[in-house]
Every structure is written in structure tokens, then in C-alpha cells.
């Protein structure tokens, strides 16, 4: 059954990682600002283009619409409610670029030391706060934040170096 669900998923593989980064940043900014940040503020905070930030959020919304369409199509209702959206498909070139971005990102992560990799995984994949990350890796919260910042700097440098070699990727903007 799990294989069937995976086959039905149309989102590019790395989508959920980048969405997690955006959602985590959004939560951090909500606490700082006391309100939901705008797309401009979120993009600036993450150091990415507004267009890229909007694209990721849009892809999430498309997925939600597709899920709603699936529920409505498979539900015997007589209310005639139909939601249609012809824009629910990710363009092949967008998916291809996304996968290339994720390949470059994975290559960069592989070059980080174990503590840096673990810090990023705990924060972005597991959703732990820096205080919790610090406890898991055996360091203080400020040190965990420092390791996180160093890891992001290394990744940014790696990706920018790759971009200089002709790789068209804007994943470095997420970092």
C-alpha cells in the first residue's frame, strides 16, 4: 500500500525538505514578530528570491487542492460541489531543476562533518529547536546554533562553487 501512495505523489522528492525549512523559518519569525510573516519577509529571512519562496508555497497549496479534489471525486455526494484547478501539475522542467537542486544539496551535506550533518537533520528533518538539538548532540544551545550557522555557511559556499561551474540551481538561496 505504501508503494501505491508513493506512486501517487506528484511532488518532487526534495519538496518536503524545502517546505520544512520554510515552515520552520515561518514559525521562528512568527515568534519574533508576533504575527505571520509576509512572503517578502520570509524570503529575505531565508536569503532566497521571493519568486522561489512563492513557488514552494504554491506547490504546497496545489498539493492541498489536489488532495481535496481526490476526496471530492471519491465521495458520493449529491451537492454538486466541484473544485477544478488545471494548474495542479508541476512542470517537468521544474521537477528536473528541483531534483538537480536536491542532488547538489545532498552532495554538499555529505561533505559536512558528522556533528554538522546531525544538527541539520535534527533541526530540519525532525523539527527540533536548537536547545533540543544541543541536548541530543551534547552541546549548549548557543553552540548548537553556531554549528548550524557554520554548516549553512559551508553548504552555501559549496553550492555557490557548484553554481560557478555552470550548475543552474537556486537551492543556495534556501540556505
DAZI-V985546 format. One line per field, one symbol per residue. psi: psi as a letter, one per 30 degrees, with the letter a starting at -180 (. if undefined). A space follows every 50 residues. Layout:
psi = ???
This chain:
psi = eeeeeeffkfklegeeeeeeeeeeeeeeeeeefglklleeeeeeefhlke eeeeeeeeeeeeeeeeeeeeeeegkjlgfgkkkkjfhfkkkeeeeeeeee eeeeeeeeefflleeeeeeeeeeeefgkleeeeeeeghlleeeeeeeeee eeeeeeeeeeeeefggkjkgffff.
